[in-house]
Structure formats: structure tokens, C-alpha cells
């Protein structure tokens, strides 16, 4: 019986590890020798702009963006601004930022089909940026990522915006509709002699394309539930805890049935 219980626990443990994703917004300071240490700026070290919020979990942080648009339907509206949070990191060999994200948007970008003003680029863009100049919202210019982008994929770029930028903006405009990103990312920047600026933002303000329609929202390191809006169909649904329990019970049930038959 002990052997059976041990096998059951192993099945459940493997299932849990396979279906759970560790949430994170973790900042690592690099020393140039291949070593990295967690850098904790403290909750007071964060600068917050627009409808955003930062919550601390030890040396880990959750950054919510577009909180005024939480669960907004397709017909909702949003302010034409940059919202998000950032922290100034002291001079070092470099920094790496690992993060998970649960991001929703009704406002896809038109990367393959020119808009009515003839331009290509994002409408709404979620971005994580590291640079040595200033916070994302204090730097002028257009969207950090334009073309060529894989439709629906997150992009990392170091040419169109200062420093290094991870960005996501939905599928191409010709497809339209509700889009999401549920996954993880990482950016690294080295070689600066001054401070580094980290920003995690939702940008609905920058040209070439900007409007107040079709809201977006989400969280980097979603420790709580980020509600999917009514009418928004998930492309890659994340198993709910109840689903995991049912699935685990099903596997255990199959295990018992096989033991009984053998």
C-alpha cells in the first residue's frame, strides 16, 4: 500500500510541475564573471505612472497595467497614455530581468496591412525595456517595435528604441479581434557605466498608430487572476486550478483501475 501511495504522490507531483508556471518579475545584477545576484529595489524604489499598480512578493514583484480597463469588453475605451512602472538600477556590469506575463488586448497591430493613414506599427503595445537614458515614458519617438514582426509573437529588439525592448502587440490588424500573451520573457543589458532604467508598460499613446478604442490590460508576474473580458476567446487557455485537480484525480483513478486489473 505504501508503494502504491508513493507512486500516486509521484504522479501528482509530476503533473503539478508540468502544468504550473512560476510567476516572476525578478531583477538580476550581473558581475561580468558569469555570476548573477537578485537585486531587490524595494517597493519604494518603483515609480508608477498612469493606471498601474505594483505589489511586492519578497524580492519579486507584480506589475499591473491598464487597471482602469480590467476586464473591459471590446466596446470599452481607454486613456491615450503610457501607463506602467519602472525602477532605476545602479551602475553595474549589467542586468537581466526575467518575467512572466498575462496580457490581453482588443487592439491588434497592423503589421502586414497599412492602416488608413498608410502606416505600419502597433496600436497598443506591452513593453519591457532596459536602457541607460530614462524611463520608457520619458523618451520620445514612435512605437519601439514596428516591422518586421511575427504575427502574434513577442519581439525582442535593440535597434528601434534605446537599450533592449521586449514587446507584444497582438496579431496583425487584418485579423483583428481579441488577442493575448500568456507566457514568459527575459531581457539583458550590459556595458553601461551609468544607471540602468527598467520599465514595464502598456503604451496606448505613441504614434504611428494611437486611439482610445479597443482597450488593453494585463499583468507582469500575475500573482492573482487577470480576468479575461467577456467575449474574449483564449487562444492558449491556461488550466484553472479546478481543472488541474480534476485531471490529477483522473490520472489517479486510471492508476487504481490499472492496479485492480493487473
C-alpha positions as CSV (number, residue, x, y, z in Angstrom):
1,X,0.0,0.0,0.0
2,X,2.9,2.4,0.8
3,X,4.4,1.7,-2.6
4,X,1.0,2.5,-4.3
5,X,0.7,5.8,-2.3
6,X,4.2,6.7,-3.2
7,X,3.5,6.2,-6.9
8,X,0.3,8.2,-6.6
9,X,2.2,11.1,-5.0
10,X,4.8,10.9,-7.7
11,X,2.2,11.1,-10.4
12,X,0.5,14.2,-8.8
13,X,3.9,15.9,-8.2
14,X,4.9,15.4,-11.9
15,X,1.5,16.6,-13.0
16,X,1.8,19.7,-10.9
17,X,5.3,20.5,-12.1
18,X,4.2,20.0,-15.7
19,X,1.2,22.3,-15.6
20,X,2.3,25.1,-13.3
21,X,4.4,28.1,-14.3
22,X,6.4,30.1,-11.8
23,X,5.4,33.7,-12.0
24,X,8.1,36.3,-11.8
25,X,9.4,39.8,-12.3
26,X,12.9,39.2,-10.9
27,X,15.9,41.6,-11.5
28,X,19.4,40.1,-11.5
29,X,22.6,42.1,-11.2
30,X,25.4,40.7,-13.4
31,X,29.1,40.9,-12.5
32,X,30.7,40.0,-15.8
33,X,32.2,36.8,-14.4
34,X,29.1,34.7,-15.1
35,X,27.6,35.4,-11.7
36,X,24.2,36.9,-11.0
37,X,22.5,38.0,-7.8
38,X,18.9,39.0,-7.2
39,X,18.6,42.8,-7.0
40,X,15.7,44.0,-4.9
41,X,14.8,47.6,-5.3
42,X,12.2,47.6,-2.6
43,X,8.6,48.7,-3.1
44,X,9.6,52.3,-2.6
45,X,12.1,52.0,-5.4
46,X,9.4,51.8,-8.0
47,X,8.0,54.7,-10.0
48,X,4.4,54.2,-11.1
49,X,2.6,56.1,-13.9
50,X,-1.0,56.0,-15.1
51,X,-3.5,53.4,-14.1
52,X,-1.0,50.8,-12.8
53,X,-0.1,49.1,-9.6
54,X,3.0,47.3,-8.1
55,X,2.7,44.6,-5.4
56,X,5.7,43.1,-3.7
57,X,6.2,39.4,-3.0
58,X,9.6,39.1,-1.3
59,X,12.2,40.1,-3.9
60,X,9.6,39.5,-6.6
61,X,7.0,42.0,-7.9
62,X,3.7,42.1,-9.7
63,X,3.1,45.0,-12.1
64,X,-0.5,45.5,-13.2
65,X,-1.1,47.8,-16.2
66,X,-4.3,49.2,-17.5
67,X,-6.1,48.7,-14.2
68,X,-8.9,51.1,-15.3
69,X,-9.6,48.7,-18.2
70,X,-9.7,45.5,-16.1
71,X,-12.0,43.0,-18.0
72,X,-13.2,45.7,-20.4
73,X,-15.2,44.4,-23.4
74,X,-14.4,45.2,-27.0
75,X,-16.5,48.3,-27.0
76,X,-14.8,49.9,-24.0
77,X,-12.4,52.9,-24.1
78,X,-9.1,53.7,-22.5
79,X,-7.0,56.8,-21.9
80,X,-4.5,57.7,-24.6
81,X,-1.4,57.4,-22.3
82,X,1.6,55.4,-21.3
83,X,1.0,53.5,-18.0
84,X,3.3,51.2,-16.1
85,X,6.1,51.1,-13.5
86,X,9.8,51.4,-13.5
87,X,12.9,51.3,-11.3
88,X,16.3,52.9,-11.5
89,X,19.1,50.3,-11.2
90,X,22.6,51.5,-10.0
91,X,25.6,51.2,-12.4
92,X,26.9,47.7,-12.8
93,X,28.3,45.4,-15.4
94,X,24.7,44.6,-16.4
95,X,21.2,43.4,-15.5
96,X,18.9,40.7,-16.5
97,X,15.1,40.8,-16.0
98,X,13.1,37.6,-16.1
99,X,9.3,37.9,-16.1
100,X,6.0,36.1,-16.8
101,X,3.0,37.9,-18.2
102,X,-0.7,37.6,-18.8
103,X,-1.6,40.3,-21.3
104,X,-4.9,41.0,-23.1
105,X,-5.7,43.3,-25.9
106,X,-8.6,44.1,-28.2
107,X,-6.4,46.4,-30.3
108,X,-4.2,44.3,-32.6
109,X,-1.5,45.9,-34.7
110,X,-1.5,46.3,-38.4
111,X,2.0,44.8,-39.2
112,X,1.0,43.4,-42.6
113,X,-1.8,45.7,-43.8
114,X,-1.3,49.5,-43.8
115,X,-3.8,51.4,-41.8
116,X,-6.0,54.3,-43.1
117,X,-3.1,56.7,-42.6
118,X,-0.8,54.4,-44.6
119,X,1.5,53.4,-41.7
120,X,2.5,50.2,-40.1
121,X,3.0,49.6,-36.4
122,X,1.4,48.9,-33.1
123,X,-1.8,50.3,-31.9
124,X,-1.4,49.2,-28.3
125,X,1.9,47.7,-27.2
126,X,3.0,46.0,-24.0
127,X,6.8,46.5,-23.4
128,X,9.6,45.7,-21.0
129,X,12.6,48.0,-21.6
130,X,16.1,48.3,-20.2
131,X,18.2,51.4,-21.2
132,X,20.7,53.9,-19.9
133,X,18.8,57.0,-20.8
134,X,15.5,57.3,-18.9
135,X,12.2,55.6,-18.2
136,X,10.2,54.5,-21.3
137,X,7.5,57.1,-20.8
138,X,10.1,59.9,-20.7
139,X,11.7,59.0,-24.1
140,X,10.3,60.4,-27.3
141,X,9.8,58.6,-30.5
142,X,7.5,56.1,-32.1
143,X,6.5,52.6,-31.1
144,X,9.5,50.6,-30.0
145,X,8.8,47.8,-32.5
146,X,7.4,48.2,-36.0
147,X,8.2,45.8,-38.9
148,X,9.0,43.0,-39.5
149,X,7.3,41.3,-36.6
150,X,6.0,37.7,-36.4
151,X,2.2,38.0,-36.3
152,X,1.0,37.4,-32.7
153,X,4.5,36.9,-31.3
154,X,6.5,38.8,-28.7
155,X,9.6,40.5,-30.2
156,X,12.9,41.5,-28.7
157,X,14.7,44.4,-30.4
158,X,17.7,46.7,-29.7
159,X,17.6,48.9,-32.8
160,X,14.3,51.0,-32.8
161,X,14.3,52.1,-29.1
162,X,17.1,52.9,-26.6
163,X,18.5,49.8,-24.9
164,X,16.8,46.4,-25.2
165,X,13.0,46.0,-25.5
166,X,10.6,43.1,-25.3
167,X,7.3,43.9,-26.9
168,X,3.9,42.4,-27.7
169,X,1.1,43.9,-29.6
170,X,-1.4,41.2,-30.7
171,X,-2.0,39.7,-34.2
172,X,-1.9,41.7,-37.4
173,X,-4.7,44.2,-37.9
174,X,-6.2,42.3,-40.9
175,X,-7.2,39.5,-38.4
176,X,-8.4,41.9,-35.7
177,X,-10.3,40.7,-32.6
178,X,-9.2,39.7,-29.1
179,X,-5.5,38.6,-28.6
180,X,-3.5,37.6,-25.6
181,X,0.0,36.7,-24.5
182,X,0.4,34.2,-21.6
183,X,4.0,33.2,-21.1
184,X,7.4,34.4,-20.1
185,X,10.3,36.6,-21.4
186,X,13.7,37.8,-20.5
187,X,15.9,40.8,-21.4
188,X,19.6,41.5,-20.6
189,X,21.6,44.7,-21.0
190,X,25.3,45.1,-20.2
191,X,28.1,47.6,-20.6
192,X,26.7,50.8,-19.2
193,X,28.8,53.0,-16.9
194,X,25.7,54.9,-15.5
195,X,22.4,53.9,-14.1
196,X,20.0,51.5,-15.9
197,X,16.3,52.2,-16.3
198,X,13.8,49.4,-16.2
199,X,10.3,50.0,-17.4
200,X,7.3,47.6,-17.7
201,X,4.5,49.4,-19.6
202,X,1.3,49.4,-21.6
203,X,1.6,52.1,-24.3
204,X,-1.5,53.3,-26.0
205,X,-0.1,56.7,-26.8
206,X,2.7,56.5,-29.3
207,X,2.5,57.0,-33.0
208,X,2.3,55.9,-35.8
209,X,-1.0,54.4,-34.6
210,X,-2.9,55.5,-31.5
211,X,-6.5,55.7,-30.4
212,X,-8.7,55.4,-27.3
213,X,-10.7,52.5,-28.6
214,X,-10.4,48.7,-28.0
215,X,-8.8,48.6,-24.5
216,X,-5.8,46.5,-23.3
217,X,-4.7,45.5,-19.9
218,X,-2.8,42.8,-18.0
219,X,-0.1,42.0,-15.5
220,X,3.6,41.2,-15.5
221,X,4.0,38.4,-12.9
222,X,0.3,37.8,-12.5
223,X,0.1,36.5,-8.9
224,X,-3.7,36.9,-8.9
225,X,-6.2,36.2,-11.6
226,X,-6.2,38.5,-14.6
227,X,-9.8,38.2,-15.7
228,X,-10.5,37.5,-19.4
229,X,-13.0,40.0,-20.8
230,X,-16.5,38.9,-21.8
231,X,-16.4,37.8,-25.4
232,X,-12.6,37.3,-25.4
233,X,-11.7,33.8,-26.5
234,X,-8.4,32.5,-25.3
235,X,-6.0,31.1,-28.0
236,X,-3.9,29.2,-25.4
237,X,-6.0,28.7,-22.3
238,X,-4.2,28.2,-19.0
239,X,-5.6,25.3,-16.9
240,X,-7.5,26.5,-14.0
241,X,-6.7,25.1,-10.5
242,X,-10.0,23.1,-10.5
243,X,-9.1,21.6,-13.9
244,X,-5.7,20.5,-12.6
245,X,-7.4,18.8,-9.6
246,X,-9.8,17.0,-11.9
247,X,-7.0,16.0,-14.2
248,X,-4.9,14.8,-11.3
249,X,-7.9,12.8,-9.9
250,X,-8.4,11.3,-13.4
251,X,-4.8,10.1,-13.5
252,X,-5.0,8.7,-10.0
253,X,-8.3,6.9,-11.0
254,X,-6.6,5.4,-14.1
255,X,-3.7,4.3,-11.9
256,X,-6.1,2.5,-9.5
257,X,-8.0,0.9,-12.3
258,X,-4.9,-0.5,-13.9
259,X,-3.7,-1.8,-10.5
260,X,-7.1,-3.5,-10.0
261,X,-7.0,-5.1,-13.4
262,X,-3.4,-6.3,-13.1
